[in-house]
Amino acid sequence: LCPATSTRGAGRGALRSASRRGRPSHAPQTPLVTAERENRRPGNVALCETAFRAMGWYLAYFMHRHLDFRRQELQALADLHGCGEAVKWRKPFGDIEHSPLWYVWLPNDELASKIAERSILTKALIELWGEGDCDATLNASIDGDDALVPRSTRDAFLAEGTTFKVVNEDFGFRERGTASDPFGPVRRRMDALAPAVTFKGKARMKGAQNLFWHVETANAADVRGLPTDIPKRKYFGRVVGLGDGRAAINKYDLTKRRYLGPTSMDVEMGLIMCNMVHARPGGVVWDPFCGTGSILVSAAHFGAMTFGTDIDIRVIKFGKKDKKTGAQVDVWSNFDDYGLPKPIGLLRMDLHKHSFTSKKHVEGFLQGVVGDPPYGVRAGGRKSGGRKRLADGTVPPVPEKFKSDHIPSTVPYPFSECMDDLMDNAARLLAVGGRLAFFMPCAADAEDAKTAGADETPSHPMLALVARSDQMLSTRWGRRLVTFRKVKPYDAREAEEARALLNAARKKNGGVEDLLQRMREVVYHGERAAEKKKREEAKAAKTRARGAVGKDP
């Protein structure tokens, strides 16, 4: 390494001293070089030649979307493939939290490939060969004394008889070729890599044995619509896993779906949620608020058996007419259109007064529970109730002639109660190790967030929180995806005691209902102000149309 490869003037000596002190250096290759040097100590000679591959440091190149979900999703997929405890993270060059480039530790190429293949927010996992501020420092990083990947390992992927493809995957800009020389930018970067990297095999655009990415981040002055604080940097490496999960987003595009509702979960987020709960073949995934079945479609895409319930029988049973063909469409139609296995059941069911037996044998039949509970600012959730009772306190039965199209009456369902019911049912029905993921409201401002009180972090004695990711829908309000794992068998008495303590804490410290009330006050105030301004502008327009002079609204 030469001094130019480091930030803040830290050269080789600074890197070594930082490694000795046990603190991260500001040198760009610290995450990888420090790990390799640890294996060069006496007693680890056997690991020396394959330190990088054995230790599993990779460059994760993320989509610049849903920033709070990216590492959480990759961690969930690592858990799914049994290597979650081995995952480690190192901050990217420049120490920018929202950078699309992070260092991640995974056991081997095979697991890295499987994780990337299913990920929605990971573009690629790259065996990093080198990085630098310019071509010279990049080449020195690849083939210098502190090379991340040994020359013998690199040469195996560059040798005669192999096929390769090099792709420029840049962040913040795109270097385009010309009509006469479409591959000019790629060829120029390949030439600049010599002699550190010399390709002896044959280039192949399709089906190449080895895929290499040359990644470059843009100058701050050239960035449009993306953060400008990500430092300019060059990276080169071998791709070990491509994020193929995004192909499903176009396949299940909501605009192409025949049966759709106003609150249908967008495809990208539905797929992420199903990754968080490990939807997979052989497992049953339940959505208690299935609506038109958007999340169930995402779960079925990953091979899970799906099961949906909803309190609105009209959505489950009747569907609607297709505007183009006039045919009756419903949740089942969506599964037919996509060629996915149909749900094992769709039920009209109230989560508060559910249809599951209380007997012990039901525990463990679910592998995942995922949903988007109703907590709307304008209209919240509903539960069964509201029918007039007879003098003896009983509810009269529905007459036989009305049963076929009867719509049960409902009453308001506070979100805190809905959340408690959801977590308790999940704790009772999931297998140990099964997962629950659902959305709840959140606030960006710390003072607003405090109003959630006891519900700022939901809890249940049988469930352990494993991830929480925020999706801000405005500068002030958003929603939070919380993911839990069932850690022990269900204990009814322990669950009841915990719920009683939680309700007592809500009375003392507030709860999610207080946060929702604050959201309603702000949103409604803003709407009223906007409506008032609109009326004043309309009035002024009429005044001008008559030729009169009016006050400026």
C-alpha positions as CSV (number, residue, x, y, z in Angstrom):
1,L,0.0,0.0,0.0
2,C,1.2,3.5,-0.7
3,P,0.1,6.6,1.2
4,A,-2.3,7.6,-1.6
5,T,-4.5,4.6,-1.0
6,S,-5.5,5.8,2.5
7,T,-7.8,8.5,3.8
8,R,-6.5,11.1,6.2
9,G,-2.9,10.3,5.1
10,A,-2.8,6.8,6.7
11,G,-0.3,4.6,4.9
12,R,1.1,1.2,5.6
13,G,2.6,2.1,9.0
14,A,-0.7,3.5,10.1
15,L,-2.5,0.4,9.0
16,R,-0.1,-1.9,10.9
17,S,-0.3,0.2,14.1
18,A,-4.1,0.3,14.0
19,S,-4.1,-3.5,13.6
20,R,-1.8,-3.9,16.6
21,R,-4.0,-1.6,18.7
22,G,-7.1,-3.6,17.8
23,R,-8.9,-0.5,16.5
24,P,-10.2,-0.2,12.9
25,S,-7.8,1.8,10.7
26,H,-9.0,4.5,8.3
27,A,-7.1,2.8,5.5
28,P,-9.5,1.6,2.8
29,Q,-8.6,-2.1,3.0
30,T,-8.7,-2.4,6.8
31,P,-11.7,-4.8,6.9
32,L,-10.1,-7.3,4.7
33,V,-6.3,-6.8,5.2
34,T,-6.6,-6.8,9.0
35,A,-8.5,-10.1,8.8
36,E,-5.9,-11.7,6.6
37,R,-3.0,-10.4,8.7
38,E,-4.6,-12.0,11.8
39,N,-4.3,-15.4,9.9
40,R,-0.6,-14.7,9.1
41,R,0.3,-14.8,12.8
42,P,2.3,-17.9,14.0
43,G,0.1,-20.9,14.4
44,N,-2.1,-19.9,11.5
45,V,0.3,-20.7,8.7
46,A,-2.0,-23.2,7.1
47,L,-4.6,-20.5,6.5
48,C,-2.2,-18.1,5.0
49,E,-2.6,-18.9,1.3
50,T,-6.4,-19.0,1.4
51,A,-7.1,-16.5,4.1
52,F,-9.6,-14.4,2.1
53,R,-11.6,-17.3,0.8
54,A,-11.6,-19.2,4.1
55,M,-12.6,-16.1,6.1
56,G,-15.3,-15.0,3.7
57,W,-15.1,-11.2,3.4
58,Y,-17.2,-10.0,0.5
59,L,-18.3,-6.7,-0.9
60,A,-22.1,-6.4,-0.7
61,Y,-23.4,-4.1,-3.4
62,F,-26.9,-3.1,-2.4
63,M,-29.8,-1.4,-4.2
64,H,-30.2,2.2,-3.2
65,R,-33.7,1.5,-1.9
66,H,-35.3,0.8,1.5
67,L,-32.0,1.6,3.1
68,D,-33.0,0.3,6.6
69,F,-34.0,-3.1,5.2
70,R,-30.9,-4.0,3.2
71,R,-28.6,-5.6,5.8
72,Q,-31.6,-6.9,7.7
73,E,-32.8,-8.9,4.7
74,L,-29.4,-10.3,4.0
75,Q,-29.0,-11.3,7.6
76,A,-32.4,-13.1,7.5
77,L,-31.4,-15.0,4.4
78,A,-28.1,-16.0,6.1
79,D,-30.2,-17.3,9.0
80,L,-32.3,-19.2,6.5
81,H,-29.2,-20.9,5.1
82,G,-27.9,-21.7,8.6
83,C,-24.9,-19.3,8.7
84,G,-26.5,-16.3,10.4
85,E,-24.3,-16.4,13.4
86,A,-21.2,-16.2,11.3
87,V,-22.3,-13.0,9.6
88,K,-20.2,-9.9,10.4
89,W,-20.4,-6.4,9.0
90,R,-17.7,-3.7,8.4
91,K,-18.7,-0.2,7.5
92,P,-17.9,0.9,3.9
93,F,-15.1,3.2,2.8
94,G,-15.8,6.7,4.0
95,D,-17.9,5.4,6.9
96,I,-21.2,6.3,5.2
97,E,-24.1,4.4,6.7
98,H,-26.3,4.7,3.6
99,S,-23.6,3.7,1.2
100,P,-24.6,0.9,-1.2
101,L,-21.3,-0.8,-0.6
102,W,-20.7,-2.8,2.6
103,Y,-18.2,-5.4,3.7
104,V,-19.9,-8.6,4.9
105,W,-18.4,-11.8,6.3
106,L,-19.9,-15.1,5.0
107,P,-18.5,-18.6,5.3
108,N,-18.0,-19.4,1.6
109,D,-18.8,-18.7,-2.0
110,E,-21.6,-21.2,-2.2
111,L,-23.6,-19.7,0.7
112,A,-22.9,-16.2,-0.6
113,S,-24.4,-17.2,-4.0
114,K,-27.5,-18.7,-2.4
115,I,-28.1,-15.6,-0.3
116,A,-27.7,-13.2,-3.2
117,E,-29.8,-15.3,-5.5
118,R,-32.9,-14.9,-3.4
119,S,-32.3,-11.3,-2.1
120,I,-34.5,-8.4,-3.3
121,L,-32.2,-5.6,-2.2
122,T,-28.7,-7.1,-2.9
123,K,-27.4,-6.5,-6.4
124,A,-24.4,-8.7,-6.0
125,L,-21.9,-10.2,-3.5
126,I,-18.4,-9.8,-4.8
127,E,-15.1,-11.4,-4.0
128,L,-13.2,-8.2,-3.8
129,W,-9.8,-8.3,-5.5
130,G,-8.9,-4.6,-4.9
131,E,-10.0,-1.1,-4.4
132,G,-8.5,2.4,-4.7
133,D,-8.9,6.1,-5.4
134,C,-7.6,5.7,-8.9
135,D,-6.4,3.1,-11.4
136,A,-2.8,3.1,-9.9
137,T,-3.9,2.5,-6.3
138,L,-6.6,-0.1,-7.5
139,N,-3.9,-2.1,-9.3
140,A,-1.5,-1.8,-6.3
141,S,-4.3,-3.1,-4.1
142,I,-5.0,-6.1,-6.4
143,D,-1.4,-7.2,-6.9
144,G,0.6,-5.6,-4.0
145,D,2.2,-7.1,-0.9
146,D,-1.1,-7.0,0.9
147,A,-3.2,-8.5,-2.0
148,L,-6.7,-9.4,-0.8
149,V,-6.7,-12.6,-3.0
150,P,-3.5,-14.5,-3.6
151,R,-2.1,-14.4,-7.2
152,S,-2.5,-18.2,-7.5
153,T,-6.2,-17.9,-6.7
154,R,-6.7,-15.0,-9.1
155,D,-4.8,-16.7,-12.0
156,A,-7.2,-19.7,-11.8
157,F,-10.1,-17.5,-12.9
158,L,-8.0,-15.7,-15.6
159,A,-6.3,-18.7,-17.1
160,E,-6.4,-19.9,-20.7
161,G,-9.4,-22.1,-21.4
162,T,-11.7,-20.1,-19.1
163,T,-14.5,-17.7,-20.3
164,F,-15.2,-14.4,-18.7
165,K,-17.3,-11.3,-18.8
166,V,-16.5,-7.9,-17.3
167,V,-19.3,-5.4,-16.5
168,N,-19.1,-1.8,-15.4
169,E,-21.6,-1.5,-12.5
170,D,-21.2,2.1,-11.3
171,F,-23.1,4.1,-8.7
172,G,-24.3,7.6,-9.4
173,F,-23.3,7.7,-13.1
174,R,-23.2,5.6,-16.2
175,E,-20.3,5.5,-18.7
176,R,-21.8,4.8,-22.1
177,G,-20.2,3.5,-25.3
178,T,-20.8,4.8,-28.8
179,A,-22.6,3.2,-31.7
180,S,-19.2,2.4,-33.3
181,D,-17.6,1.2,-30.1
182,P,-20.3,0.0,-27.6
183,F,-17.8,-1.8,-25.4
184,G,-15.2,1.0,-25.3
185,P,-15.7,1.9,-21.6
186,V,-15.3,-1.7,-20.5
187,R,-12.3,-2.3,-22.7
188,R,-10.6,0.8,-21.4
189,R,-11.0,-0.3,-17.8
190,M,-9.8,-3.7,-18.6
191,D,-6.6,-2.2,-20.2
192,A,-6.1,0.0,-17.1
193,L,-6.1,-3.1,-14.9
194,A,-3.0,-4.5,-16.5
195,P,-0.6,-5.9,-15.5
196,A,-2.3,-6.6,-12.1
197,V,-5.2,-8.4,-13.9
198,T,-4.5,-10.0,-17.3
199,F,-7.3,-11.9,-18.9
200,K,-6.0,-15.0,-20.8
201,G,-9.3,-16.7,-21.4
202,K,-12.0,-15.8,-23.9
203,A,-14.6,-13.1,-23.4
204,R,-18.2,-14.3,-23.6
205,M,-21.3,-12.1,-23.2
206,K,-23.6,-14.9,-22.3
207,G,-22.9,-17.9,-20.1
208,A,-19.4,-16.9,-19.1
209,Q,-17.8,-19.1,-16.4
210,N,-16.5,-16.0,-14.5
211,L,-18.2,-12.7,-14.1
212,F,-16.2,-9.7,-13.0
213,W,-17.6,-6.3,-11.9
214,H,-15.7,-3.0,-12.1
215,V,-17.5,-0.7,-9.7
216,E,-16.9,3.0,-9.5
217,T,-18.7,5.6,-7.4
218,A,-19.3,9.0,-9.0
219,N,-17.8,12.4,-8.2
220,A,-20.2,14.4,-5.9
221,A,-20.6,17.1,-8.6
222,D,-21.8,14.5,-11.1
223,V,-24.4,12.8,-8.9
224,R,-28.1,13.4,-9.7
225,G,-30.9,12.3,-7.3
226,L,-28.5,10.3,-5.1
227,P,-26.5,11.1,-2.0
228,T,-23.4,13.2,-2.7
229,D,-21.5,12.3,0.4
230,I,-20.4,8.8,-0.8
231,P,-16.7,9.2,-1.7
232,K,-15.4,8.5,-5.2
233,R,-13.8,5.0,-5.2
234,K,-13.0,2.2,-7.6
235,Y,-13.5,-1.5,-6.8
236,F,-12.8,-4.7,-8.8
237,G,-13.7,-8.3,-8.0
238,R,-15.3,-11.6,-9.0
239,V,-19.0,-11.9,-8.6
240,V,-19.9,-14.9,-6.5
241,G,-23.7,-14.2,-6.3
242,L,-26.1,-12.1,-8.3
243,G,-29.3,-10.7,-6.8
244,D,-31.8,-12.4,-9.0
245,G,-34.8,-11.8,-6.7
246,R,-35.8,-8.5,-8.4
247,A,-37.0,-10.4,-11.5
248,A,-40.1,-11.3,-9.4
249,I,-41.0,-7.6,-9.0
250,N,-41.9,-7.3,-12.7
251,K,-43.5,-10.6,-12.8
252,Y,-46.0,-9.8,-10.1
253,D,-46.4,-6.1,-10.9
254,L,-49.6,-4.7,-9.3
255,T,-50.5,-2.8,-12.5
256,K,-50.8,-6.1,-14.3
257,R,-52.9,-7.8,-11.6
258,R,-56.6,-8.4,-12.2
259,Y,-57.7,-8.5,-8.6
260,L,-56.4,-5.6,-6.6
261,G,-57.4,-3.5,-3.6
262,P,-56.6,0.0,-2.5
263,T,-54.3,-1.3,0.3
264,S,-52.6,-4.2,-1.6
265,M,-49.0,-4.5,-0.5
266,D,-46.5,-3.5,-3.2
267,V,-44.6,-6.4,-4.7
268,E,-41.1,-5.4,-3.6
269,M,-42.0,-5.0,0.0
270,G,-44.1,-8.2,0.0
271,L,-41.1,-10.2,-1.2
272,I,-38.9,-8.6,1.4
273,M,-41.4,-9.4,4.2
274,C,-41.5,-13.0,3.0
275,N,-37.7,-13.2,3.1
276,M,-37.8,-11.9,6.6
277,V,-40.1,-14.8,7.7
278,H,-38.1,-17.4,5.7
279,A,-41.0,-18.4,3.4
280,R,-39.9,-21.7,1.8
281,P,-41.1,-25.0,0.4
282,G,-42.7,-27.2,3.0
283,G,-43.7,-24.4,5.3
284,V,-47.1,-22.8,5.9
285,V,-47.3,-19.0,5.9
286,W,-50.3,-17.3,7.3
287,D,-51.5,-13.7,6.5
288,P,-54.2,-12.7,9.0
289,F,-55.1,-9.6,7.0
290,C,-54.7,-11.1,3.5
291,G,-57.2,-8.9,1.6
292,T,-56.6,-9.5,-2.1
293,G,-53.7,-11.8,-1.3
294,S,-50.6,-9.7,-2.3
295,I,-48.4,-11.0,0.5
296,L,-49.6,-14.6,-0.1
297,V,-48.5,-14.3,-3.7
298,S,-45.0,-13.3,-2.6
299,A,-44.9,-16.3,-0.1
300,A,-46.1,-18.7,-2.8
301,H,-43.3,-17.4,-5.1
302,F,-40.8,-18.7,-2.6
303,G,-42.5,-22.1,-2.6
304,A,-44.4,-21.8,0.7
305,M,-47.9,-23.2,1.3
306,T,-50.1,-20.2,1.9
307,F,-53.1,-19.6,4.2
308,G,-55.1,-16.4,4.4
309,T,-57.8,-14.9,6.6
310,D,-59.6,-11.6,6.6
311,I,-62.5,-10.1,8.5
312,D,-64.0,-8.7,5.3
313,I,-66.0,-11.6,3.7
314,R,-66.6,-9.5,0.6
315,V,-62.9,-9.5,-0.3
316,I,-62.5,-13.3,0.4
317,K,-65.8,-14.6,-1.1
318,F,-67.1,-12.3,-3.7
319,G,-64.2,-10.6,-5.4
320,K,-65.2,-8.2,-8.3
321,K,-65.6,-8.0,-12.0
322,D,-62.6,-7.5,-14.3
323,K,-63.0,-4.2,-16.0
324,K,-61.5,-5.5,-19.3
325,T,-63.2,-8.9,-19.7
326,G,-66.2,-8.6,-17.3
327,A,-65.2,-11.9,-15.7
328,Q,-65.5,-12.5,-12.0
329,V,-62.0,-12.3,-10.4
330,D,-60.9,-12.9,-6.8
331,V,-57.8,-14.0,-4.8
332,W,-57.9,-17.4,-6.5
333,S,-57.7,-15.8,-9.9
334,N,-54.4,-14.1,-9.1
335,F,-52.8,-17.4,-8.2
336,D,-54.2,-18.9,-11.4
337,D,-52.8,-16.0,-13.5
338,Y,-49.3,-16.5,-12.1
339,G,-49.4,-20.3,-12.2
340,L,-48.7,-20.4,-8.4
341,P,-50.0,-23.1,-6.1
342,K,-53.3,-22.0,-4.7
343,P,-53.7,-21.2,-0.9
344,I,-54.5,-24.2,1.3
345,G,-57.4,-22.0,2.6
346,L,-59.0,-18.6,2.6
347,L,-61.3,-17.9,5.6
348,R,-63.4,-15.1,6.8
349,M,-62.0,-14.8,10.3
350,D,-61.7,-12.3,13.1
351,L,-58.3,-12.3,14.6
352,H,-59.8,-11.3,17.9
353,K,-62.3,-14.1,17.9
354,H,-60.4,-16.6,15.8
355,S,-61.4,-20.0,14.7
356,F,-58.4,-22.0,15.8
357,T,-58.9,-24.6,18.5
358,S,-57.2,-24.0,21.8
359,K,-55.9,-27.6,21.9
360,K,-52.1,-28.1,22.0
361,H,-51.8,-30.0,18.8
362,V,-52.2,-26.8,16.7
363,E,-48.9,-25.4,17.9
364,G,-46.2,-25.8,15.3
365,F,-48.3,-26.1,12.1
366,L,-47.2,-22.6,10.9
367,Q,-43.7,-21.8,9.7
368,G,-44.3,-18.1,9.2
369,V,-46.8,-15.3,10.0
370,V,-46.7,-12.1,8.0
371,G,-49.1,-9.3,7.6
372,D,-49.9,-5.6,7.5
373,P,-52.4,-4.9,10.3
374,P,-54.9,-2.1,9.8
375,Y,-53.8,1.0,11.7
376,G,-55.0,3.7,9.2
377,V,-54.9,7.3,10.4
378,R,-58.4,7.9,8.9
379,A,-60.0,4.5,9.5
380,G,-58.5,1.8,11.8
381,G,-59.1,-1.9,12.1
382,R,-62.4,-3.6,12.8
383,K,-63.4,-6.7,14.8
384,S,-66.6,-8.6,15.2
385,G,-69.3,-7.0,17.3
386,G,-72.1,-4.4,17.3
387,R,-75.1,-6.7,16.9
388,K,-78.0,-6.0,19.1
389,R,-78.5,-8.5,21.9
390,L,-81.8,-10.1,23.1
391,A,-83.1,-9.5,26.6
392,D,-81.2,-12.5,27.9
393,G,-78.0,-11.1,26.6
394,T,-77.6,-13.5,23.7
395,V,-77.1,-12.6,20.1
396,P,-79.9,-13.7,17.8
397,P,-78.9,-16.1,15.0
398,V,-78.8,-14.9,11.4
399,P,-82.0,-16.1,9.6
400,E,-81.3,-19.0,7.2
401,K,-82.4,-17.0,4.1
402,F,-79.8,-14.3,4.8
403,K,-76.9,-16.5,5.6
404,S,-75.5,-16.8,2.0
405,D,-74.8,-13.1,1.7
406,H,-74.7,-12.0,5.3
407,I,-72.0,-9.5,6.2
408,P,-71.2,-9.6,9.9
409,S,-71.3,-6.4,11.8
410,T,-68.1,-5.0,13.2
411,V,-66.8,-2.5,15.8
412,P,-63.5,-0.5,16.1
413,Y,-60.4,-2.7,16.8
414,P,-57.7,-0.7,18.6
415,F,-54.3,-1.3,17.0
416,S,-52.7,-2.2,20.4
417,E,-55.3,-4.9,20.9
418,C,-54.9,-6.1,17.3
419,M,-51.1,-6.2,17.8
420,D,-51.4,-8.2,21.0
421,D,-53.8,-10.7,19.4
422,L,-51.5,-11.1,16.4
423,M,-48.4,-11.7,18.5
424,D,-50.2,-14.1,20.8
425,N,-51.7,-16.2,18.0
426,A,-48.3,-16.3,16.3
427,A,-46.7,-17.4,19.5
428,R,-49.3,-20.2,19.9
429,L,-49.3,-21.5,16.3
430,L,-45.7,-21.1,15.1
431,A,-43.2,-23.9,15.4
432,V,-40.2,-23.0,17.6
433,G,-37.9,-21.1,15.3
434,G,-40.8,-19.9,13.2
435,R,-41.0,-16.2,12.4
436,L,-43.5,-13.4,12.6
437,A,-43.2,-10.1,10.7
438,F,-45.7,-7.2,10.6
439,F,-45.8,-3.4,10.1
440,M,-46.6,-0.9,12.8
441,P,-46.6,2.9,12.8
442,C,-43.5,4.8,13.6
443,A,-42.2,8.4,13.8
444,A,-39.0,10.1,12.6
445,D,-38.9,12.6,15.4
446,A,-37.7,11.4,18.8
447,E,-40.4,13.4,20.6
448,D,-43.1,11.9,18.5
449,A,-41.6,8.4,18.9
450,K,-41.7,8.7,22.7
451,T,-45.5,8.9,22.6
452,A,-45.6,5.1,21.6
453,G,-44.4,4.5,25.2
454,A,-44.6,0.8,26.1
455,D,-45.2,-0.1,22.5
456,E,-42.1,1.5,21.0
457,T,-40.6,-2.0,20.9
458,P,-43.4,-4.7,20.9
459,S,-42.7,-7.8,23.1
460,H,-44.1,-11.2,23.9
461,P,-42.5,-13.8,26.2
462,M,-42.4,-16.5,23.5
463,L,-41.0,-14.2,20.8
464,A,-37.6,-12.6,20.4
465,L,-37.2,-9.5,18.3
466,V,-34.6,-10.2,15.5
467,A,-35.0,-7.1,13.2
468,R,-36.7,-3.7,13.0
469,S,-36.6,-1.6,9.8
470,D,-38.2,1.7,9.2
471,Q,-39.8,2.9,6.0
472,M,-40.5,6.6,6.2
473,L,-43.5,7.6,4.2
474,S,-43.1,11.3,4.9
475,T,-40.5,13.5,6.6
476,R,-42.4,12.9,9.9
477,W,-44.2,9.6,9.8
478,G,-43.6,6.1,8.5
479,R,-44.1,2.4,9.3
480,R,-41.8,-0.1,10.9
481,L,-41.4,-3.7,10.0
482,V,-40.7,-5.8,13.1
483,T,-39.6,-9.4,12.8
484,F,-39.7,-11.9,15.6
485,R,-38.5,-15.5,16.1
486,K,-40.3,-18.0,18.3
487,V,-37.8,-19.1,21.0
488,K,-39.8,-21.5,23.2
489,P,-43.1,-23.4,23.4
490,Y,-46.2,-21.5,24.2
491,D,-47.2,-21.0,27.8
492,A,-50.7,-19.6,28.2
493,R,-50.3,-18.5,31.8
494,E,-47.0,-16.7,31.1
495,A,-48.5,-15.0,28.0
496,E,-51.6,-13.8,30.0
497,E,-49.4,-12.4,32.8
498,A,-47.1,-10.6,30.3
499,R,-50.2,-9.1,28.5
500,A,-51.5,-7.8,31.8
501,L,-48.2,-6.1,32.6
502,L,-48.0,-4.6,29.2
503,N,-51.5,-3.1,29.5
504,A,-50.5,-1.6,32.9
505,A,-47.4,-0.1,31.3
506,R,-49.5,1.4,28.6
507,K,-51.7,3.1,31.1
508,K,-48.7,4.5,32.9
509,N,-46.3,5.4,30.0
510,G,-48.6,5.5,26.9
511,G,-48.8,3.2,24.0
512,V,-49.1,2.9,20.2
513,E,-52.7,4.4,20.4
514,D,-51.2,7.6,21.7
515,L,-48.8,7.7,18.7
516,L,-51.7,7.1,16.3
517,Q,-53.7,9.9,17.9
518,R,-50.8,12.3,17.5
519,M,-50.5,11.2,13.8
520,R,-54.2,11.8,13.3
521,E,-54.0,15.3,14.8
522,V,-51.1,16.3,12.6
523,V,-52.5,14.8,9.4
524,Y,-56.0,16.2,9.9
525,H,-54.7,19.6,10.7
526,G,-52.6,19.6,7.6
527,E,-55.6,18.4,5.5
528,R,-57.8,21.1,6.9
529,A,-55.2,23.8,6.2
530,A,-54.8,22.5,2.6
531,E,-58.6,22.5,2.0
532,K,-58.9,26.0,3.4
533,K,-56.1,27.2,1.1
534,K,-57.8,25.5,-1.9
535,R,-61.1,27.2,-1.1
536,E,-59.4,30.6,-0.8
537,E,-57.6,30.1,-4.1
538,A,-60.9,29.1,-5.9
539,K,-62.6,32.2,-4.4
540,A,-59.8,34.5,-5.6
541,A,-60.0,32.9,-9.1
542,K,-63.7,33.7,-9.3
543,T,-63.0,37.3,-8.2
544,R,-60.4,37.8,-10.9
545,A,-62.7,36.2,-13.5
546,R,-65.3,39.0,-12.7
547,G,-62.6,41.6,-13.1
548,A,-62.7,42.6,-9.5
549,V,-59.7,43.1,-7.3
550,G,-59.5,40.7,-4.4
551,K,-57.1,40.2,-1.5
552,D,-54.2,38.0,-2.1
553,P,-55.0,34.7,-0.3
